[in-house]
Amino acid sequence: MVFFEKGMRCSKENKCNFILWNRFAGKSLPQDQMIKLLTAKKTDIISDFISKKNGKKFSARIILNNRGRFKLEFISIRQNKI
């Protein structure tokens, strides 16, 4: 995988079509979280995502499932305060 301006993609030698964009829910992901997402299949809890529905900020973890799809794992207020 190689980094480019908008994310990560396979190197030319690997010739795959996978691209990991660095923007999720209005936030740019740091490179270390992008690497963690690909290696551990989840990021740490990330704050300041922005909801498309209401424009409010929230915290979540990004999960990469076995089908190569992403989902957000939302953190409840109680878990976030522990």
Secondary structure, DSSP 8 states (H G I E B T S, - for coil): -EEETTEEE--TTT----EEESEETTEE--HHHHHHHHHHSB---EEEEE-TTT--EEEEEEEE-TTS-EEEEE--HHHHH-
